[in-house]
Amino acid sequence: MSTEVEESPGRRIAIAVDRSDESVDALKWALEKVCRKGDKLVVLHATCPLEEPHIYEMDFMFHKSPTACHMLDDLAQKEEREARALVEKCKKLADQAKVQCDTLIEEGDPREVICTFVAAYEPDVLVVASRGPSTILNRALLGSTCDYVVKHAGCPVLVARPTSHTLEKRKKDALLHDRFGLTSWAWGGQPDESEEGG
């Protein structure tokens, strides 16, 4: 992992971001409440590589056609563009707050990328975003990047809660449908009868 960031006489503060509203909230909070004059902020974004099973499924579906390969290339390019746009947005916010900022994009499981970065860069503090309430099943099956980093990162970790505006936005999207047509309620309550369709 490359950690090409300039040295700074102040504290070294790292923040791990993704494309969620919660990450933007966490960055704004860190710029306002954590960063001081002379501090160096490093914004880290981990991109997940296209996993092998998905590639095999697409090869099977398209019989290893040039179309399948082209689709994979398009997906990878789209991911790269979105990652660059995200870190550029973060850098712009830091510049507006007059905080010195470097950005890094690394490929891999976000939990591993963040902890490896912390071990190499040795920040004074790491800021991560909390997603707010989630289903127990989601945490059990997928785990939480935030929970993992809090337990395994080799530095103090500040967990930034989402703003009330972001939480309200999430509540509107809390009724989730998975690909099998099953329904779960991410905020712990059954919808009222009007939401069920009568």
PyMOL CGO cylinders between C-alpha atoms (Angstrom):
from pymol import cmd
from pymol.cgo import CYLINDER

trace = [
    CYLINDER, 0.00, 0.00, 0.00, 1.38, 3.37, -0.92, 0.3, 1, 1, 1, 1, 1, 1,
    CYLINDER, 1.38, 3.37, -0.92, 1.09, 6.11, 1.68, 0.3, 1, 1, 1, 1, 1, 1,
    CYLINDER, 1.09, 6.11, 1.68, 2.52, 9.02, -0.26, 0.3, 1, 1, 1, 1, 1, 1,
    CYLINDER, 2.52, 9.02, -0.26, 1.43, 11.92, 1.91, 0.3, 1, 1, 1, 1, 1, 1,
    CYLINDER, 1.43, 11.92, 1.91, 3.42, 15.00, 2.83, 0.3, 1, 1, 1, 1, 1, 1,
    CYLINDER, 3.42, 15.00, 2.83, 4.67, 15.42, 6.39, 0.3, 1, 1, 1, 1, 1, 1,
    CYLINDER, 4.67, 15.42, 6.39, 3.01, 18.08, 8.53, 0.3, 1, 1, 1, 1, 1, 1,
    CYLINDER, 3.01, 18.08, 8.53, 4.03, 19.63, 11.88, 0.3, 1, 1, 1, 1, 1, 1,
    CYLINDER, 4.03, 19.63, 11.88, 0.45, 19.27, 13.19, 0.3, 1, 1, 1, 1, 1, 1,
    CYLINDER, 0.45, 19.27, 13.19, -1.57, 16.18, 13.91, 0.3, 1, 1, 1, 1, 1, 1,
    CYLINDER, -1.57, 16.18, 13.91, -2.20, 13.55, 11.28, 0.3, 1, 1, 1, 1, 1, 1,
    CYLINDER, -2.20, 13.55, 11.28, -5.92, 12.94, 10.92, 0.3, 1, 1, 1, 1, 1, 1,
    CYLINDER, -5.92, 12.94, 10.92, -7.35, 10.30, 8.62, 0.3, 1, 1, 1, 1, 1, 1,
    CYLINDER, -7.35, 10.30, 8.62, -10.93, 9.84, 7.51, 0.3, 1, 1, 1, 1, 1, 1,
    CYLINDER, -10.93, 9.84, 7.51, -12.31, 6.85, 5.64, 0.3, 1, 1, 1, 1, 1, 1,
    CYLINDER, -12.31, 6.85, 5.64, -15.10, 7.74, 3.23, 0.3, 1, 1, 1, 1, 1, 1,
    CYLINDER, -15.10, 7.74, 3.23, -17.50, 6.03, 0.88, 0.3, 1, 1, 1, 1, 1, 1,
    CYLINDER, -17.50, 6.03, 0.88, -20.24, 7.47, -1.31, 0.3, 1, 1, 1, 1, 1, 1,
    CYLINDER, -20.24, 7.47, -1.31, -22.83, 7.68, 1.48, 0.3, 1, 1, 1, 1, 1, 1,
    CYLINDER, -22.83, 7.68, 1.48, -24.40, 10.81, 2.93, 0.3, 1, 1, 1, 1, 1, 1,
    CYLINDER, -24.40, 10.81, 2.93, -23.07, 9.65, 6.30, 0.3, 1, 1, 1, 1, 1, 1,
    CYLINDER, -23.07, 9.65, 6.30, -19.49, 9.92, 5.02, 0.3, 1, 1, 1, 1, 1, 1,
    CYLINDER, -19.49, 9.92, 5.02, -20.08, 13.48, 3.85, 0.3, 1, 1, 1, 1, 1, 1,
    CYLINDER, -20.08, 13.48, 3.85, -21.56, 14.27, 7.29, 0.3, 1, 1, 1, 1, 1, 1,
    CYLINDER, -21.56, 14.27, 7.29, -18.50, 12.72, 8.97, 0.3, 1, 1, 1, 1, 1, 1,
    CYLINDER, -18.50, 12.72, 8.97, -16.09, 14.73, 6.82, 0.3, 1, 1, 1, 1, 1, 1,
    CYLINDER, -16.09, 14.73, 6.82, -17.90, 18.01, 7.49, 0.3, 1, 1, 1, 1, 1, 1,
    CYLINDER, -17.90, 18.01, 7.49, -17.97, 17.20, 11.22, 0.3, 1, 1, 1, 1, 1, 1,
    CYLINDER, -17.97, 17.20, 11.22, -14.25, 16.37, 11.25, 0.3, 1, 1, 1, 1, 1, 1,
    CYLINDER, -14.25, 16.37, 11.25, -13.38, 19.57, 9.40, 0.3, 1, 1, 1, 1, 1, 1,
    CYLINDER, -13.38, 19.57, 9.40, -15.41, 21.63, 11.87, 0.3, 1, 1, 1, 1, 1, 1,
    CYLINDER, -15.41, 21.63, 11.87, -14.76, 19.83, 15.17, 0.3, 1, 1, 1, 1, 1, 1,
    CYLINDER, -14.76, 19.83, 15.17, -11.51, 17.87, 14.88, 0.3, 1, 1, 1, 1, 1, 1,
    CYLINDER, -11.51, 17.87, 14.88, -9.12, 19.56, 12.45, 0.3, 1, 1, 1, 1, 1, 1,
    CYLINDER, -9.12, 19.56, 12.45, -7.06, 22.54, 13.64, 0.3, 1, 1, 1, 1, 1, 1,
    CYLINDER, -7.06, 22.54, 13.64, -4.61, 24.84, 11.93, 0.3, 1, 1, 1, 1, 1, 1,
    CYLINDER, -4.61, 24.84, 11.93, -1.48, 22.92, 10.97, 0.3, 1, 1, 1, 1, 1, 1,
    CYLINDER, -1.48, 22.92, 10.97, -3.18, 19.52, 10.96, 0.3, 1, 1, 1, 1, 1, 1,
    CYLINDER, -3.18, 19.52, 10.96, -2.92, 17.26, 7.94, 0.3, 1, 1, 1, 1, 1, 1,
    CYLINDER, -2.92, 17.26, 7.94, -6.06, 15.43, 6.79, 0.3, 1, 1, 1, 1, 1, 1,
    CYLINDER, -6.06, 15.43, 6.79, -5.86, 12.31, 4.66, 0.3, 1, 1, 1, 1, 1, 1,
    CYLINDER, -5.86, 12.31, 4.66, -9.08, 11.19, 2.98, 0.3, 1, 1, 1, 1, 1, 1,
    CYLINDER, -9.08, 11.19, 2.98, -9.04, 7.45, 2.24, 0.3, 1, 1, 1, 1, 1, 1,
    CYLINDER, -9.04, 7.45, 2.24, -11.52, 5.70, -0.04, 0.3, 1, 1, 1, 1, 1, 1,
    CYLINDER, -11.52, 5.70, -0.04, -11.51, 1.94, -0.60, 0.3, 1, 1, 1, 1, 1, 1,
    CYLINDER, -11.51, 1.94, -0.60, -12.94, 0.60, -3.84, 0.3, 1, 1, 1, 1, 1, 1,
    CYLINDER, -12.94, 0.60, -3.84, -14.16, -2.97, -3.92, 0.3, 1, 1, 1, 1, 1, 1,
    CYLINDER, -14.16, -2.97, -3.92, -12.78, -4.93, -6.87, 0.3, 1, 1, 1, 1, 1, 1,
    CYLINDER, -12.78, -4.93, -6.87, -15.19, -6.88, -9.04, 0.3, 1, 1, 1, 1, 1, 1,
    CYLINDER, -15.19, -6.88, -9.04, -15.29, -10.24, -7.33, 0.3, 1, 1, 1, 1, 1, 1,
    CYLINDER, -15.29, -10.24, -7.33, -14.45, -13.42, -9.17, 0.3, 1, 1, 1, 1, 1, 1,
    CYLINDER, -14.45, -13.42, -9.17, -17.90, -15.09, -8.73, 0.3, 1, 1, 1, 1, 1, 1,
    CYLINDER, -17.90, -15.09, -8.73, -19.54, -12.15, -10.51, 0.3, 1, 1, 1, 1, 1, 1,
    CYLINDER, -19.54, -12.15, -10.51, -17.05, -12.41, -13.35, 0.3, 1, 1, 1, 1, 1, 1,
    CYLINDER, -17.05, -12.41, -13.35, -17.72, -16.14, -13.71, 0.3, 1, 1, 1, 1, 1, 1,
    CYLINDER, -17.72, -16.14, -13.71, -21.48, -15.58, -13.65, 0.3, 1, 1, 1, 1, 1, 1,
    CYLINDER, -21.48, -15.58, -13.65, -21.18, -12.96, -16.39, 0.3, 1, 1, 1, 1, 1, 1,
    CYLINDER, -21.18, -12.96, -16.39, -18.90, -15.23, -18.43, 0.3, 1, 1, 1, 1, 1, 1,
    CYLINDER, -18.90, -15.23, -18.43, -21.48, -18.00, -18.11, 0.3, 1, 1, 1, 1, 1, 1,
    CYLINDER, -21.48, -18.00, -18.11, -24.39, -15.70, -18.98, 0.3, 1, 1, 1, 1, 1, 1,
    CYLINDER, -24.39, -15.70, -18.98, -22.66, -14.22, -22.00, 0.3, 1, 1, 1, 1, 1, 1,
    CYLINDER, -22.66, -14.22, -22.00, -20.58, -17.29, -22.93, 0.3, 1, 1, 1, 1, 1, 1,
    CYLINDER, -20.58, -17.29, -22.93, -17.35, -15.30, -22.53, 0.3, 1, 1, 1, 1, 1, 1,
    CYLINDER, -17.35, -15.30, -22.53, -18.47, -12.93, -25.22, 0.3, 1, 1, 1, 1, 1, 1,
    CYLINDER, -18.47, -12.93, -25.22, -16.71, -9.65, -25.97, 0.3, 1, 1, 1, 1, 1, 1,
    CYLINDER, -16.71, -9.65, -25.97, -19.86, -7.98, -24.63, 0.3, 1, 1, 1, 1, 1, 1,
    CYLINDER, -19.86, -7.98, -24.63, -19.26, -9.45, -21.16, 0.3, 1, 1, 1, 1, 1, 1,
    CYLINDER, -19.26, -9.45, -21.16, -15.65, -8.27, -21.14, 0.3, 1, 1, 1, 1, 1, 1,
    CYLINDER, -15.65, -8.27, -21.14, -16.73, -4.83, -22.33, 0.3, 1, 1, 1, 1, 1, 1,
    CYLINDER, -16.73, -4.83, -22.33, -19.35, -4.63, -19.56, 0.3, 1, 1, 1, 1, 1, 1,
    CYLINDER, -19.35, -4.63, -19.56, -16.72, -5.50, -16.94, 0.3, 1, 1, 1, 1, 1, 1,
    CYLINDER, -16.72, -5.50, -16.94, -14.39, -2.82, -18.30, 0.3, 1, 1, 1, 1, 1, 1,
    CYLINDER, -14.39, -2.82, -18.30, -17.23, -0.29, -18.23, 0.3, 1, 1, 1, 1, 1, 1,
    CYLINDER, -17.23, -0.29, -18.23, -18.06, -1.17, -14.62, 0.3, 1, 1, 1, 1, 1, 1,
    CYLINDER, -18.06, -1.17, -14.62, -14.42, -0.84, -13.56, 0.3, 1, 1, 1, 1, 1, 1,
    CYLINDER, -14.42, -0.84, -13.56, -14.08, 2.53, -15.33, 0.3, 1, 1, 1, 1, 1, 1,
    CYLINDER, -14.08, 2.53, -15.33, -17.32, 3.78, -13.77, 0.3, 1, 1, 1, 1, 1, 1,
    CYLINDER, -17.32, 3.78, -13.77, -16.10, 2.76, -10.30, 0.3, 1, 1, 1, 1, 1, 1,
    CYLINDER, -16.10, 2.76, -10.30, -12.79, 4.55, -10.89, 0.3, 1, 1, 1, 1, 1, 1,
    CYLINDER, -12.79, 4.55, -10.89, -14.53, 7.75, -12.08, 0.3, 1, 1, 1, 1, 1, 1,
    CYLINDER, -14.53, 7.75, -12.08, -16.89, 7.75, -9.10, 0.3, 1, 1, 1, 1, 1, 1,
    CYLINDER, -16.89, 7.75, -9.10, -14.01, 7.16, -6.66, 0.3, 1, 1, 1, 1, 1, 1,
    CYLINDER, -14.01, 7.16, -6.66, -12.03, 10.07, -8.14, 0.3, 1, 1, 1, 1, 1, 1,
    CYLINDER, -12.03, 10.07, -8.14, -15.09, 12.33, -8.05, 0.3, 1, 1, 1, 1, 1, 1,
    CYLINDER, -15.09, 12.33, -8.05, -15.67, 11.43, -4.39, 0.3, 1, 1, 1, 1, 1, 1,
    CYLINDER, -15.67, 11.43, -4.39, -12.14, 12.23, -3.21, 0.3, 1, 1, 1, 1, 1, 1,
    CYLINDER, -12.14, 12.23, -3.21, -12.09, 15.42, -5.30, 0.3, 1, 1, 1, 1, 1, 1,
    CYLINDER, -12.09, 15.42, -5.30, -15.31, 16.51, -3.57, 0.3, 1, 1, 1, 1, 1, 1,
    CYLINDER, -15.31, 16.51, -3.57, -13.73, 15.74, -0.18, 0.3, 1, 1, 1, 1, 1, 1,
    CYLINDER, -13.73, 15.74, -0.18, -10.58, 17.68, -1.08, 0.3, 1, 1, 1, 1, 1, 1,
    CYLINDER, -10.58, 17.68, -1.08, -12.70, 20.65, -2.16, 0.3, 1, 1, 1, 1, 1, 1,
    CYLINDER, -12.70, 20.65, -2.16, -14.53, 20.63, 1.20, 0.3, 1, 1, 1, 1, 1, 1,
    CYLINDER, -14.53, 20.63, 1.20, -11.18, 20.51, 3.02, 0.3, 1, 1, 1, 1, 1, 1,
    CYLINDER, -11.18, 20.51, 3.02, -9.80, 23.35, 0.89, 0.3, 1, 1, 1, 1, 1, 1,
    CYLINDER, -9.80, 23.35, 0.89, -12.88, 25.45, 1.70, 0.3, 1, 1, 1, 1, 1, 1,
    CYLINDER, -12.88, 25.45, 1.70, -12.22, 24.79, 5.40, 0.3, 1, 1, 1, 1, 1, 1,
    CYLINDER, -12.22, 24.79, 5.40, -8.54, 25.72, 4.87, 0.3, 1, 1, 1, 1, 1, 1,
    CYLINDER, -8.54, 25.72, 4.87, -7.34, 22.28, 5.98, 0.3, 1, 1, 1, 1, 1, 1,
    CYLINDER, -7.34, 22.28, 5.98, -4.33, 20.72, 4.27, 0.3, 1, 1, 1, 1, 1, 1,
    CYLINDER, -4.33, 20.72, 4.27, -5.57, 17.52, 2.64, 0.3, 1, 1, 1, 1, 1, 1,
    CYLINDER, -5.57, 17.52, 2.64, -4.26, 14.53, 0.71, 0.3, 1, 1, 1, 1, 1, 1,
    CYLINDER, -4.26, 14.53, 0.71, -6.44, 11.85, -0.84, 0.3, 1, 1, 1, 1, 1, 1,
    CYLINDER, -6.44, 11.85, -0.84, -5.85, 8.16, -1.41, 0.3, 1, 1, 1, 1, 1, 1,
    CYLINDER, -5.85, 8.16, -1.41, -7.86, 5.56, -3.31, 0.3, 1, 1, 1, 1, 1, 1,
    CYLINDER, -7.86, 5.56, -3.31, -7.03, 1.94, -2.58, 0.3, 1, 1, 1, 1, 1, 1,
    CYLINDER, -7.03, 1.94, -2.58, -8.63, -1.24, -3.92, 0.3, 1, 1, 1, 1, 1, 1,
    CYLINDER, -8.63, -1.24, -3.92, -9.81, -3.97, -1.59, 0.3, 1, 1, 1, 1, 1, 1,
    CYLINDER, -9.81, -3.97, -1.59, -12.12, -4.81, 1.28, 0.3, 1, 1, 1, 1, 1, 1,
    CYLINDER, -12.12, -4.81, 1.28, -12.69, -1.46, 3.04, 0.3, 1, 1, 1, 1, 1, 1,
    CYLINDER, -12.69, -1.46, 3.04, -12.06, -2.99, 6.49, 0.3, 1, 1, 1, 1, 1, 1,
    CYLINDER, -12.06, -2.99, 6.49, -8.68, -4.37, 5.45, 0.3, 1, 1, 1, 1, 1, 1,
    CYLINDER, -8.68, -4.37, 5.45, -7.71, -1.29, 3.43, 0.3, 1, 1, 1, 1, 1, 1,
    CYLINDER, -7.71, -1.29, 3.43, -8.46, 1.06, 6.34, 0.3, 1, 1, 1, 1, 1, 1,
    CYLINDER, -8.46, 1.06, 6.34, -6.58, -1.01, 8.94, 0.3, 1, 1, 1, 1, 1, 1,
    CYLINDER, -6.58, -1.01, 8.94, -3.58, -1.51, 6.63, 0.3, 1, 1, 1, 1, 1, 1,
    CYLINDER, -3.58, -1.51, 6.63, -3.49, 2.23, 5.94, 0.3, 1, 1, 1, 1, 1, 1,
    CYLINDER, -3.49, 2.23, 5.94, -3.62, 3.02, 9.67, 0.3, 1, 1, 1, 1, 1, 1,
    CYLINDER, -3.62, 3.02, 9.67, -0.70, 0.66, 10.33, 0.3, 1, 1, 1, 1, 1, 1,
    CYLINDER, -0.70, 0.66, 10.33, 1.41, 2.29, 7.60, 0.3, 1, 1, 1, 1, 1, 1,
    CYLINDER, 1.41, 2.29, 7.60, 0.49, 5.96, 8.06, 0.3, 1, 1, 1, 1, 1, 1,
    CYLINDER, 0.49, 5.96, 8.06, 0.05, 5.96, 11.87, 0.3, 1, 1, 1, 1, 1, 1,
    CYLINDER, 0.05, 5.96, 11.87, -2.50, 8.78, 12.10, 0.3, 1, 1, 1, 1, 1, 1,
    CYLINDER, -2.50, 8.78, 12.10, -3.16, 10.43, 15.45, 0.3, 1, 1, 1, 1, 1, 1,
    CYLINDER, -3.16, 10.43, 15.45, -6.86, 9.74, 14.97, 0.3, 1, 1, 1, 1, 1, 1,
    CYLINDER, -6.86, 9.74, 14.97, -9.11, 8.06, 12.40, 0.3, 1, 1, 1, 1, 1, 1,
    CYLINDER, -9.11, 8.06, 12.40, -12.63, 9.33, 11.71, 0.3, 1, 1, 1, 1, 1, 1,
    CYLINDER, -12.63, 9.33, 11.71, -15.27, 6.96, 10.34, 0.3, 1, 1, 1, 1, 1, 1,
    CYLINDER, -15.27, 6.96, 10.34, -18.97, 7.40, 9.71, 0.3, 1, 1, 1, 1, 1, 1,
    CYLINDER, -18.97, 7.40, 9.71, -21.69, 5.53, 11.52, 0.3, 1, 1, 1, 1, 1, 1,
    CYLINDER, -21.69, 5.53, 11.52, -24.58, 4.40, 9.35, 0.3, 1, 1, 1, 1, 1, 1,
    CYLINDER, -24.58, 4.40, 9.35, -27.12, 4.70, 12.13, 0.3, 1, 1, 1, 1, 1, 1,
    CYLINDER, -27.12, 4.70, 12.13, -29.51, 1.89, 13.06, 0.3, 1, 1, 1, 1, 1, 1,
    CYLINDER, -29.51, 1.89, 13.06, -29.32, -1.26, 10.94, 0.3, 1, 1, 1, 1, 1, 1,
    CYLINDER, -29.32, -1.26, 10.94, -30.87, -4.68, 11.00, 0.3, 1, 1, 1, 1, 1, 1,
    CYLINDER, -30.87, -4.68, 11.00, -29.36, -7.35, 13.23, 0.3, 1, 1, 1, 1, 1, 1,
    CYLINDER, -29.36, -7.35, 13.23, -29.35, -9.72, 10.25, 0.3, 1, 1, 1, 1, 1, 1,
    CYLINDER, -29.35, -9.72, 10.25, -27.36, -7.24, 8.16, 0.3, 1, 1, 1, 1, 1, 1,
    CYLINDER, -27.36, -7.24, 8.16, -24.73, -6.88, 10.89, 0.3, 1, 1, 1, 1, 1, 1,
    CYLINDER, -24.73, -6.88, 10.89, -24.58, -10.66, 11.44, 0.3, 1, 1, 1, 1, 1, 1,
    CYLINDER, -24.58, -10.66, 11.44, -24.18, -11.53, 7.77, 0.3, 1, 1, 1, 1, 1, 1,
    CYLINDER, -24.18, -11.53, 7.77, -22.11, -8.66, 6.46, 0.3, 1, 1, 1, 1, 1, 1,
    CYLINDER, -22.11, -8.66, 6.46, -20.57, -7.17, 9.55, 0.3, 1, 1, 1, 1, 1, 1,
    CYLINDER, -20.57, -7.17, 9.55, -20.03, -3.47, 9.92, 0.3, 1, 1, 1, 1, 1, 1,
    CYLINDER, -20.03, -3.47, 9.92, -16.98, -1.74, 8.51, 0.3, 1, 1, 1, 1, 1, 1,
    CYLINDER, -16.98, -1.74, 8.51, -17.23, 0.79, 11.33, 0.3, 1, 1, 1, 1, 1, 1,
    CYLINDER, -17.23, 0.79, 11.33, -17.39, -1.92, 14.02, 0.3, 1, 1, 1, 1, 1, 1,
    CYLINDER, -17.39, -1.92, 14.02, -14.46, -3.78, 12.49, 0.3, 1, 1, 1, 1, 1, 1,
    CYLINDER, -14.46, -3.78, 12.49, -12.29, -0.67, 12.25, 0.3, 1, 1, 1, 1, 1, 1,
    CYLINDER, -12.29, -0.67, 12.25, -13.07, 0.37, 15.83, 0.3, 1, 1, 1, 1, 1, 1,
    CYLINDER, -13.07, 0.37, 15.83, -11.90, -3.07, 17.03, 0.3, 1, 1, 1, 1, 1, 1,
    CYLINDER, -11.90, -3.07, 17.03, -8.86, -3.52, 14.77, 0.3, 1, 1, 1, 1, 1, 1,
    CYLINDER, -8.86, -3.52, 14.77, -7.39, -0.14, 13.82, 0.3, 1, 1, 1, 1, 1, 1,
    CYLINDER, -7.39, -0.14, 13.82, -4.11, 0.67, 15.55, 0.3, 1, 1, 1, 1, 1, 1,
    CYLINDER, -4.11, 0.67, 15.55, -5.10, 4.21, 16.52, 0.3, 1, 1, 1, 1, 1, 1,
    CYLINDER, -5.10, 4.21, 16.52, -7.93, 6.06, 18.28, 0.3, 1, 1, 1, 1, 1, 1,
    CYLINDER, -7.93, 6.06, 18.28, -11.12, 5.99, 16.19, 0.3, 1, 1, 1, 1, 1, 1,
    CYLINDER, -11.12, 5.99, 16.19, -13.79, 8.69, 16.27, 0.3, 1, 1, 1, 1, 1, 1,
    CYLINDER, -13.79, 8.69, 16.27, -17.19, 7.53, 15.03, 0.3, 1, 1, 1, 1, 1, 1,
    CYLINDER, -17.19, 7.53, 15.03, -19.22, 10.40, 13.59, 0.3, 1, 1, 1, 1, 1, 1,
    CYLINDER, -19.22, 10.40, 13.59, -22.98, 9.98, 13.84, 0.3, 1, 1, 1, 1, 1, 1,
    CYLINDER, -22.98, 9.98, 13.84, -25.11, 10.99, 10.87, 0.3, 1, 1, 1, 1, 1, 1,
    CYLINDER, -25.11, 10.99, 10.87, -26.97, 14.29, 11.00, 0.3, 1, 1, 1, 1, 1, 1,
    CYLINDER, -26.97, 14.29, 11.00, -30.70, 14.33, 11.70, 0.3, 1, 1, 1, 1, 1, 1,
    CYLINDER, -30.70, 14.33, 11.70, -31.29, 15.32, 8.06, 0.3, 1, 1, 1, 1, 1, 1,
    CYLINDER, -31.29, 15.32, 8.06, -29.44, 12.21, 6.85, 0.3, 1, 1, 1, 1, 1, 1,
    CYLINDER, -29.44, 12.21, 6.85, -31.30, 10.00, 9.33, 0.3, 1, 1, 1, 1, 1, 1,
    CYLINDER, -31.30, 10.00, 9.33, -34.66, 11.34, 8.14, 0.3, 1, 1, 1, 1, 1, 1,
    CYLINDER, -34.66, 11.34, 8.14, -33.64, 10.68, 4.55, 0.3, 1, 1, 1, 1, 1, 1,
    CYLINDER, -33.64, 10.68, 4.55, -32.65, 7.13, 5.47, 0.3, 1, 1, 1, 1, 1, 1,
    CYLINDER, -32.65, 7.13, 5.47, -35.96, 6.51, 7.26, 0.3, 1, 1, 1, 1, 1, 1,
    CYLINDER, -35.96, 6.51, 7.26, -37.80, 7.20, 4.02, 0.3, 1, 1, 1, 1, 1, 1,
    CYLINDER, -37.80, 7.20, 4.02, -35.76, 4.47, 2.34, 0.3, 1, 1, 1, 1, 1, 1,
    CYLINDER, -35.76, 4.47, 2.34, -35.92, 2.03, 5.26, 0.3, 1, 1, 1, 1, 1, 1,
    CYLINDER, -35.92, 2.03, 5.26, -38.36, -0.37, 3.65, 0.3, 1, 1, 1, 1, 1, 1,
    CYLINDER, -38.36, -0.37, 3.65, -36.07, -2.65, 1.70, 0.3, 1, 1, 1, 1, 1, 1,
    CYLINDER, -36.07, -2.65, 1.70, -36.81, -5.37, -0.80, 0.3, 1, 1, 1, 1, 1, 1,
    CYLINDER, -36.81, -5.37, -0.80, -34.19, -7.96, -1.52, 0.3, 1, 1, 1, 1, 1, 1,
    CYLINDER, -34.19, -7.96, -1.52, -33.83, -9.70, -4.86, 0.3, 1, 1, 1, 1, 1, 1,
    CYLINDER, -33.83, -9.70, -4.86, -36.11, -12.57, -3.75, 0.3, 1, 1, 1, 1, 1, 1,
    CYLINDER, -36.11, -12.57, -3.75, -39.03, -10.24, -3.04, 0.3, 1, 1, 1, 1, 1, 1,
    CYLINDER, -39.03, -10.24, -3.04, -38.70, -10.58, 0.73, 0.3, 1, 1, 1, 1, 1, 1,
    CYLINDER, -38.70, -10.58, 0.73, -39.22, -7.47, 2.81, 0.3, 1, 1, 1, 1, 1, 1,
    CYLINDER, -39.22, -7.47, 2.81, -37.30, -6.29, 5.85, 0.3, 1, 1, 1, 1, 1, 1,
    CYLINDER, -37.30, -6.29, 5.85, -37.62, -3.13, 7.88, 0.3, 1, 1, 1, 1, 1, 1,
    CYLINDER, -37.62, -3.13, 7.88, -34.25, -1.61, 8.64, 0.3, 1, 1, 1, 1, 1, 1,
    CYLINDER, -34.25, -1.61, 8.64, -35.53, 0.61, 11.43, 0.3, 1, 1, 1, 1, 1, 1,
    CYLINDER, -35.53, 0.61, 11.43, -36.96, -2.15, 13.60, 0.3, 1, 1, 1, 1, 1, 1,
    CYLINDER, -36.96, -2.15, 13.60, -40.67, -1.57, 13.16, 0.3, 1, 1, 1, 1, 1, 1,
    CYLINDER, -40.67, -1.57, 13.16, -43.35, -2.96, 10.92, 0.3, 1, 1, 1, 1, 1, 1,
    CYLINDER, -43.35, -2.96, 10.92, -44.81, -0.43, 8.50, 0.3, 1, 1, 1, 1, 1, 1,
    CYLINDER, -44.81, -0.43, 8.50, -48.36, 0.68, 9.17, 0.3, 1, 1, 1, 1, 1, 1,
    CYLINDER, -48.36, 0.68, 9.17, -51.13, -0.96, 7.15, 0.3, 1, 1, 1, 1, 1, 1,
    CYLINDER, -51.13, -0.96, 7.15, -51.28, 1.88, 4.62, 0.3, 1, 1, 1, 1, 1, 1,
    CYLINDER, -51.28, 1.88, 4.62, -47.67, 1.12, 3.61, 0.3, 1, 1, 1, 1, 1, 1,
    CYLINDER, -47.67, 1.12, 3.61, -48.47, -2.58, 3.20, 0.3, 1, 1, 1, 1, 1, 1,
    CYLINDER, -48.47, -2.58, 3.20, -51.12, -1.75, 0.67, 0.3, 1, 1, 1, 1, 1, 1,
    CYLINDER, -51.12, -1.75, 0.67, -54.14, -2.33, 2.84, 0.3, 1, 1, 1, 1, 1, 1,
]
cmd.load_cgo(trace, "trace")
